[in-house]
Amino acid sequence: MERAFYGQDASYDGVFVTGVRTTGIFCRPSCSARKPLRQNVEFFGSIKDALFAGYRPCQRCRPLEADGKPPAWVAGLLAAVGAEPERRLKAKQLRTLGVSPERARRYFQRTYGMSFDAYCRAQRLGRGLKSLREGEDLAGAALDAGYDSESGFREAFGKHFGKTPGQARGAEAATAAWLRTPLGPMIAAATSRGVCLLEFTDRRKLETQLETLGRRLKLPLVPGDHPLLDRLKSELAEYFAGERRSFEVPLHVSGSPFQERVWQELLKIPYGQTCSYQDVARKTGSPDAVRAVGTANGMNRIAIVIPCHRVVNKGGKLGGYGGGLWRKQRLLGLEQGQRIEGLLSESA
């Protein structure tokens, strides 16, 4: 990290950030600002850690305004896994690609909530599940998933999905994917019923949200492609370009009855307008449950589409936002017709 920071190595952007004690700011490794003395520098594995340590984002390299592109070495790994999901990229193969296994594990754990090995395994098992759904027999599904034996496939499948391949015929999983947005990368997931997750990857307590979602849905989270995620990606691009005011992609919400009532009220807040927590509580029929409304608002797992960013404090102050107040301000500004220079053109 020291070599990358002092060498302004952009290939490490997104892998770690650097805090400068004398200025109280944190930077990307590639930041072009004058480099501080080594004793005034500390490294953090995530933006969240730097923020909680009291550092502010650098105004030169703007580490919070990531364009959503994974580093080139990560993009290469994703391409390799996508091209041959059944191939097992072990430590030797990773080093052949110029990537240390430790670096891959740390990045995937932080960004996707699972190690690189777990990501690859989930890809393979998801491929096997798809084959089973399409009527393939166990031997064929095992081969599609890259397993040499039915027993090995059956054991791995049972550990991941909580059921045998035979029980899983016709069953489903929540398919998860990484999306680019002008406000940074997001993780999204969808079931056959609709989109069930859309969160910024640096959101506070993202791991807790994922665990809660898994318990609610009683479905495993498997990386892969899904037509509803393609639709979500398209609608998000239109939204960030100022061309869409409401989303049409189906949603699969999963919460307590009270939470779901709150989320339904959030969907009714018009584009470009805001609503107070007190107003939402009144509209749900529980005028005294303002604090509970705030908690339910914070537990919304489908950001932007269920517009929790439109809920503000009674006096008009922004209040909290899991993705960061700067994002809440940008989203509200976008809906009020403010163009964000240098960001809107990057939506993909």
Contacts in CASP RR format, 6 or more apart in sequence:
PFRMAT RR
TARGET T0000
AUTHOR 0000-0000-0000
METHOD contacts of the structure
MODEL  1
MERAFYGQDASYDGVFVTGVRTTGIFCRPSCSARKPLRQNVEFFGSIKDA
LFAGYRPCQRCRPLEADGKPPAWVAGLLAAVGAEPERRLKAKQLRTLGVS
PERARRYFQRTYGMSFDAYCRAQRLGRGLKSLREGEDLAGAALDAGYDSE
SGFREAFGKHFGKTPGQARGAEAATAAWLRTPLGPMIAAATSRGVCLLEF
TDRRKLETQLETLGRRLKLPLVPGDHPLLDRLKSELAEYFAGERRSFEVP
LHVSGSPFQERVWQELLKIPYGQTCSYQDVARKTGSPDAVRAVGTANGMN
RIAIVIPCHRVVNKGGKLGGYGGGLWRKQRLLGLEQGQRIEGLLSESA
1 12 0 8 1.000
1 16 0 8 1.000
1 18 0 8 1.000
1 29 0 8 1.000
1 43 0 8 1.000
2 38 0 8 1.000
2 41 0 8 1.000
2 43 0 8 1.000
3 9 0 8 1.000
4 11 0 8 1.000
4 12 0 8 1.000
4 15 0 8 1.000
4 16 0 8 1.000
4 29 0 8 1.000
5 12 0 8 1.000
5 18 0 8 1.000
5 27 0 8 1.000
5 29 0 8 1.000
5 35 0 8 1.000
5 41 0 8 1.000
5 43 0 8 1.000
6 35 0 8 1.000
7 29 0 8 1.000
8 29 0 8 1.000
8 30 0 8 1.000
8 31 0 8 1.000
8 32 0 8 1.000
9 29 0 8 1.000
9 30 0 8 1.000
10 28 0 8 1.000
10 29 0 8 1.000
10 30 0 8 1.000
11 71 0 8 1.000
11 72 0 8 1.000
11 73 0 8 1.000
12 29 0 8 1.000
12 30 0 8 1.000
12 71 0 8 1.000
13 28 0 8 1.000
13 29 0 8 1.000
13 30 0 8 1.000
13 66 0 8 1.000
13 71 0 8 1.000
14 28 0 8 1.000
14 66 0 8 1.000
14 71 0 8 1.000
14 107 0 8 1.000
15 29 0 8 1.000
15 45 0 8 1.000
15 71 0 8 1.000
15 103 0 8 1.000
15 106 0 8 1.000
15 107 0 8 1.000
16 29 0 8 1.000
16 43 0 8 1.000
16 44 0 8 1.000
16 45 0 8 1.000
16 46 0 8 1.000
17 26 0 8 1.000
17 27 0 8 1.000
17 28 0 8 1.000
17 29 0 8 1.000
17 43 0 8 1.000
17 44 0 8 1.000
17 45 0 8 1.000
17 46 0 8 1.000
17 47 0 8 1.000
17 50 0 8 1.000
17 63 0 8 1.000
18 26 0 8 1.000
18 27 0 8 1.000
18 28 0 8 1.000
18 29 0 8 1.000
18 31 0 8 1.000
18 41 0 8 1.000
18 42 0 8 1.000
18 43 0 8 1.000
18 44 0 8 1.000
19 25 0 8 1.000
19 26 0 8 1.000
19 27 0 8 1.000
19 41 0 8 1.000
19 42 0 8 1.000
19 43 0 8 1.000
19 44 0 8 1.000
19 50 0 8 1.000
19 53 0 8 1.000
19 55 0 8 1.000
20 26 0 8 1.000
20 27 0 8 1.000
20 36 0 8 1.000
20 40 0 8 1.000
20 41 0 8 1.000
20 55 0 8 1.000
21 36 0 8 1.000
21 40 0 8 1.000
21 41 0 8 1.000
21 42 0 8 1.000
22 36 0 8 1.000
22 40 0 8 1.000
23 36 0 8 1.000
24 54 0 8 1.000
24 55 0 8 1.000
24 56 0 8 1.000
25 55 0 8 1.000
25 56 0 8 1.000
25 57 0 8 1.000
25 58 0 8 1.000
25 59 0 8 1.000
26 44 0 8 1.000
26 47 0 8 1.000
26 50 0 8 1.000
26 51 0 8 1.000
26 55 0 8 1.000
26 56 0 8 1.000
26 57 0 8 1.000
26 58 0 8 1.000
26 63 0 8 1.000
27 33 0 8 1.000
27 58 0 8 1.000
27 60 0 8 1.000
27 61 0 8 1.000
27 63 0 8 1.000
28 58 0 8 1.000
28 61 0 8 1.000
28 63 0 8 1.000
30 61 0 8 1.000
31 58 0 8 1.000
31 60 0 8 1.000
31 61 0 8 1.000
32 60 0 8 1.000
32 61 0 8 1.000
33 58 0 8 1.000
33 60 0 8 1.000
33 61 0 8 1.000
42 53 0 8 1.000
44 50 0 8 1.000
44 53 0 8 1.000
44 55 0 8 1.000
45 106 0 8 1.000
45 110 0 8 1.000
46 110 0 8 1.000
46 202 0 8 1.000
47 57 0 8 1.000
47 63 0 8 1.000
47 64 0 8 1.000
47 202 0 8 1.000
48 202 0 8 1.000
48 204 0 8 1.000
57 63 0 8 1.000
57 64 0 8 1.000
64 326 0 8 1.000
65 183 0 8 1.000
65 184 0 8 1.000
65 343 0 8 1.000
66 184 0 8 1.000
66 185 0 8 1.000
67 180 0 8 1.000
67 182 0 8 1.000
67 184 0 8 1.000
67 346 0 8 1.000
68 180 0 8 1.000
68 181 0 8 1.000
68 184 0 8 1.000
68 185 0 8 1.000
68 346 0 8 1.000
69 75 0 8 1.000
69 180 0 8 1.000
70 78 0 8 1.000
70 111 0 8 1.000
70 178 0 8 1.000
70 185 0 8 1.000
71 107 0 8 1.000
73 97 0 8 1.000
73 98 0 8 1.000
73 99 0 8 1.000
73 103 0 8 1.000
74 107 0 8 1.000
76 97 0 8 1.000
77 89 0 8 1.000
77 94 0 8 1.000
77 97 0 8 1.000
77 99 0 8 1.000
77 104 0 8 1.000
77 116 0 8 1.000
80 87 0 8 1.000
80 89 0 8 1.000
80 97 0 8 1.000
81 87 0 8 1.000
81 89 0 8 1.000
81 119 0 8 1.000
81 120 0 8 1.000
81 123 0 8 1.000
82 123 0 8 1.000
85 120 0 8 1.000
85 123 0 8 1.000
85 124 0 8 1.000
85 127 0 8 1.000
85 146 0 8 1.000
86 124 0 8 1.000
86 127 0 8 1.000
86 143 0 8 1.000
86 144 0 8 1.000
86 145 0 8 1.000
86 146 0 8 1.000
87 146 0 8 1.000
88 120 0 8 1.000
88 146 0 8 1.000
89 97 0 8 1.000
89 116 0 8 1.000
89 120 0 8 1.000
91 101 0 8 1.000
94 100 0 8 1.000
94 101 0 8 1.000
94 104 0 8 1.000
94 116 0 8 1.000
95 101 0 8 1.000
101 116 0 8 1.000
104 116 0 8 1.000
105 115 0 8 1.000
105 116 0 8 1.000
105 117 0 8 1.000
107 116 0 8 1.000
108 114 0 8 1.000
108 115 0 8 1.000
108 116 0 8 1.000
108 118 0 8 1.000
108 119 0 8 1.000
109 115 0 8 1.000
111 178 0 8 1.000
111 185 0 8 1.000
111 201 0 8 1.000
112 119 0 8 1.000
112 178 0 8 1.000
112 187 0 8 1.000
112 223 0 8 1.000
113 206 0 8 1.000
113 207 0 8 1.000
113 210 0 8 1.000
114 122 0 8 1.000
119 223 0 8 1.000
121 156 0 8 1.000
121 160 0 8 1.000
122 160 0 8 1.000
122 220 0 8 1.000
122 221 0 8 1.000
122 222 0 8 1.000
122 223 0 8 1.000
123 222 0 8 1.000
123 223 0 8 1.000
123 224 0 8 1.000
124 145 0 8 1.000
124 146 0 8 1.000
124 147 0 8 1.000
125 145 0 8 1.000
125 156 0 8 1.000
125 157 0 8 1.000
125 160 0 8 1.000
125 161 0 8 1.000
125 222 0 8 1.000
126 145 0 8 1.000
126 173 0 8 1.000
126 222 0 8 1.000
126 224 0 8 1.000
127 144 0 8 1.000
127 145 0 8 1.000
127 146 0 8 1.000
128 136 0 8 1.000
128 141 0 8 1.000
128 142 0 8 1.000
128 144 0 8 1.000
128 145 0 8 1.000
128 153 0 8 1.000
128 157 0 8 1.000
128 165 0 8 1.000
129 141 0 8 1.000
129 157 0 8 1.000
129 161 0 8 1.000
129 168 0 8 1.000
129 171 0 8 1.000
129 173 0 8 1.000
129 222 0 8 1.000
130 144 0 8 1.000
131 140 0 8 1.000
131 141 0 8 1.000
131 144 0 8 1.000
131 145 0 8 1.000
132 138 0 8 1.000
132 141 0 8 1.000
132 165 0 8 1.000
132 166 0 8 1.000
132 168 0 8 1.000
132 169 0 8 1.000
132 170 0 8 1.000
133 169 0 8 1.000
133 170 0 8 1.000
133 171 0 8 1.000
133 172 0 8 1.000
135 169 0 8 1.000
136 144 0 8 1.000
138 150 0 8 1.000
138 153 0 8 1.000
138 154 0 8 1.000
138 165 0 8 1.000
138 166 0 8 1.000
139 150 0 8 1.000
141 153 0 8 1.000
141 165 0 8 1.000
142 148 0 8 1.000
142 149 0 8 1.000
142 150 0 8 1.000
142 152 0 8 1.000
142 153 0 8 1.000
142 154 0 8 1.000
145 153 0 8 1.000
145 157 0 8 1.000
146 153 0 8 1.000
147 153 0 8 1.000
147 156 0 8 1.000
153 165 0 8 1.000
154 164 0 8 1.000
154 165 0 8 1.000
157 164 0 8 1.000
157 165 0 8 1.000
157 168 0 8 1.000
158 164 0 8 1.000
158 165 0 8 1.000
160 220 0 8 1.000
161 168 0 8 1.000
161 171 0 8 1.000
161 173 0 8 1.000
161 220 0 8 1.000
162 220 0 8 1.000
163 171 0 8 1.000
172 191 0 8 1.000
172 192 0 8 1.000
172 219 0 8 1.000
173 191 0 8 1.000
173 219 0 8 1.000
173 220 0 8 1.000
173 221 0 8 1.000
173 222 0 8 1.000
174 189 0 8 1.000
174 190 0 8 1.000
174 191 0 8 1.000
174 196 0 8 1.000
174 197 0 8 1.000
174 213 0 8 1.000
174 214 0 8 1.000
174 217 0 8 1.000
174 219 0 8 1.000
174 220 0 8 1.000
174 221 0 8 1.000
174 222 0 8 1.000
175 189 0 8 1.000
175 190 0 8 1.000
175 191 0 8 1.000
175 222 0 8 1.000
175 223 0 8 1.000
175 224 0 8 1.000
175 225 0 8 1.000
175 226 0 8 1.000
175 229 0 8 1.000
176 187 0 8 1.000
176 188 0 8 1.000
176 189 0 8 1.000
176 197 0 8 1.000
176 221 0 8 1.000
176 222 0 8 1.000
176 223 0 8 1.000
176 224 0 8 1.000
177 187 0 8 1.000
177 188 0 8 1.000
177 189 0 8 1.000
177 223 0 8 1.000
177 224 0 8 1.000
177 225 0 8 1.000
177 226 0 8 1.000
177 229 0 8 1.000
178 185 0 8 1.000
178 186 0 8 1.000
178 187 0 8 1.000
178 188 0 8 1.000
178 201 0 8 1.000
179 185 0 8 1.000
179 186 0 8 1.000
179 187 0 8 1.000
179 188 0 8 1.000
179 198 0 8 1.000
179 229 0 8 1.000
179 232 0 8 1.000
179 233 0 8 1.000
179 236 0 8 1.000
180 346 0 8 1.000
180 347 0 8 1.000
180 348 0 8 1.000
181 236 0 8 1.000
181 240 0 8 1.000
181 347 0 8 1.000
182 240 0 8 1.000
182 340 0 8 1.000
182 343 0 8 1.000
182 344 0 8 1.000
182 346 0 8 1.000
182 347 0 8 1.000
183 200 0 8 1.000
183 327 0 8 1.000
183 330 0 8 1.000
183 331 0 8 1.000
183 343 0 8 1.000
184 200 0 8 1.000
184 201 0 8 1.000
185 200 0 8 1.000
185 201 0 8 1.000
186 198 0 8 1.000
186 199 0 8 1.000
186 200 0 8 1.000
186 201 0 8 1.000
186 303 0 8 1.000
187 197 0 8 1.000
187 198 0 8 1.000
187 199 0 8 1.000
187 201 0 8 1.000
187 206 0 8 1.000
188 195 0 8 1.000
188 197 0 8 1.000
188 198 0 8 1.000
188 199 0 8 1.000
188 229 0 8 1.000
188 232 0 8 1.000
188 233 0 8 1.000
189 195 0 8 1.000
189 196 0 8 1.000
189 197 0 8 1.000
189 213 0 8 1.000
189 221 0 8 1.000
189 229 0 8 1.000
190 196 0 8 1.000
190 197 0 8 1.000
190 226 0 8 1.000
190 228 0 8 1.000
190 229 0 8 1.000
190 232 0 8 1.000
190 252 0 8 1.000
191 217 0 8 1.000
191 219 0 8 1.000
191 252 0 8 1.000
193 250 0 8 1.000
193 252 0 8 1.000
194 228 0 8 1.000
194 249 0 8 1.000
194 250 0 8 1.000
194 251 0 8 1.000
194 252 0 8 1.000
195 228 0 8 1.000
195 229 0 8 1.000
195 232 0 8 1.000
195 249 0 8 1.000
195 250 0 8 1.000
195 251 0 8 1.000
195 252 0 8 1.000
195 302 0 8 1.000
195 305 0 8 1.000
196 213 0 8 1.000
196 217 0 8 1.000
196 251 0 8 1.000
196 252 0 8 1.000
196 253 0 8 1.000
196 254 0 8 1.000
196 301 0 8 1.000
196 302 0 8 1.000
197 209 0 8 1.000
197 210 0 8 1.000
197 213 0 8 1.000
197 301 0 8 1.000
197 302 0 8 1.000
198 232 0 8 1.000
198 301 0 8 1.000
198 302 0 8 1.000
198 303 0 8 1.000
198 304 0 8 1.000
198 305 0 8 1.000
199 206 0 8 1.000
199 209 0 8 1.000
199 301 0 8 1.000
199 303 0 8 1.000
199 323 0 8 1.000
200 206 0 8 1.000
200 303 0 8 1.000
200 322 0 8 1.000
200 323 0 8 1.000
200 324 0 8 1.000
200 327 0 8 1.000
202 323 0 8 1.000
203 209 0 8 1.000
203 303 0 8 1.000
203 322 0 8 1.000
203 323 0 8 1.000
204 322 0 8 1.000
204 323 0 8 1.000
209 299 0 8 1.000
209 301 0 8 1.000
210 221 0 8 1.000
212 299 0 8 1.000
212 301 0 8 1.000
213 221 0 8 1.000
213 254 0 8 1.000
213 301 0 8 1.000
214 220 0 8 1.000
214 221 0 8 1.000
216 254 0 8 1.000
216 255 0 8 1.000
217 252 0 8 1.000
217 254 0 8 1.000
228 249 0 8 1.000
228 250 0 8 1.000
231 249 0 8 1.000
232 247 0 8 1.000
232 249 0 8 1.000
232 305 0 8 1.000
233 348 0 8 1.000
235 244 0 8 1.000
235 247 0 8 1.000
235 248 0 8 1.000
235 249 0 8 1.000
236 304 0 8 1.000
236 347 0 8 1.000
237 347 0 8 1.000
237 348 0 8 1.000
238 244 0 8 1.000
239 245 0 8 1.000
239 247 0 8 1.000
239 304 0 8 1.000
240 334 0 8 1.000
240 343 0 8 1.000
240 344 0 8 1.000
240 347 0 8 1.000
241 344 0 8 1.000
241 347 0 8 1.000
242 334 0 8 1.000
242 337 0 8 1.000
242 344 0 8 1.000
245 271 0 8 1.000
245 335 0 8 1.000
246 271 0 8 1.000
247 305 0 8 1.000
249 305 0 8 1.000
251 302 0 8 1.000
251 305 0 8 1.000
251 306 0 8 1.000
253 260 0 8 1.000
253 263 0 8 1.000
253 302 0 8 1.000
253 306 0 8 1.000
255 299 0 8 1.000
258 284 0 8 1.000
258 286 0 8 1.000
258 289 0 8 1.000
258 292 0 8 1.000
258 296 0 8 1.000
259 296 0 8 1.000
259 299 0 8 1.000
261 284 0 8 1.000
262 280 0 8 1.000
262 284 0 8 1.000
262 293 0 8 1.000
262 294 0 8 1.000
262 296 0 8 1.000
262 297 0 8 1.000
263 296 0 8 1.000
263 300 0 8 1.000
263 302 0 8 1.000
263 306 0 8 1.000
265 280 0 8 1.000
265 283 0 8 1.000
265 284 0 8 1.000
266 280 0 8 1.000
266 297 0 8 1.000
266 300 0 8 1.000
266 306 0 8 1.000
266 307 0 8 1.000
266 308 0 8 1.000
266 310 0 8 1.000
266 311 0 8 1.000
267 306 0 8 1.000
267 307 0 8 1.000
268 283 0 8 1.000
269 275 0 8 1.000
269 307 0 8 1.000
269 310 0 8 1.000
269 311 0 8 1.000
271 335 0 8 1.000
272 310 0 8 1.000
272 332 0 8 1.000
272 335 0 8 1.000
272 336 0 8 1.000
273 310 0 8 1.000
274 310 0 8 1.000
274 311 0 8 1.000
274 312 0 8 1.000
274 316 0 8 1.000
274 332 0 8 1.000
275 310 0 8 1.000
275 311 0 8 1.000
275 312 0 8 1.000
276 311 0 8 1.000
276 312 0 8 1.000
276 313 0 8 1.000
276 314 0 8 1.000
276 315 0 8 1.000
276 316 0 8 1.000
277 290 0 8 1.000
277 293 0 8 1.000
277 294 0 8 1.000
277 297 0 8 1.000
277 311 0 8 1.000
277 312 0 8 1.000
277 313 0 8 1.000
277 314 0 8 1.000
278 287 0 8 1.000
278 290 0 8 1.000
278 314 0 8 1.000
280 293 0 8 1.000
280 297 0 8 1.000
280 311 0 8 1.000
281 287 0 8 1.000
281 288 0 8 1.000
281 289 0 8 1.000
281 290 0 8 1.000
281 292 0 8 1.000
281 293 0 8 1.000
284 293 0 8 1.000
286 292 0 8 1.000
286 293 0 8 1.000
294 311 0 8 1.000
297 308 0 8 1.000
297 311 0 8 1.000
298 308 0 8 1.000
298 322 0 8 1.000
300 306 0 8 1.000
300 308 0 8 1.000
303 309 0 8 1.000
303 323 0 8 1.000
304 331 0 8 1.000
307 331 0 8 1.000
308 321 0 8 1.000
309 321 0 8 1.000
309 327 0 8 1.000
309 328 0 8 1.000
309 331 0 8 1.000
309 332 0 8 1.000
310 332 0 8 1.000
310 335 0 8 1.000
312 318 0 8 1.000
312 319 0 8 1.000
313 319 0 8 1.000
318 325 0 8 1.000
318 328 0 8 1.000
318 329 0 8 1.000
318 332 0 8 1.000
319 325 0 8 1.000
319 328 0 8 1.000
320 328 0 8 1.000
321 327 0 8 1.000
321 328 0 8 1.000
330 340 0 8 1.000
330 343 0 8 1.000
334 340 0 8 1.000
334 344 0 8 1.000
END
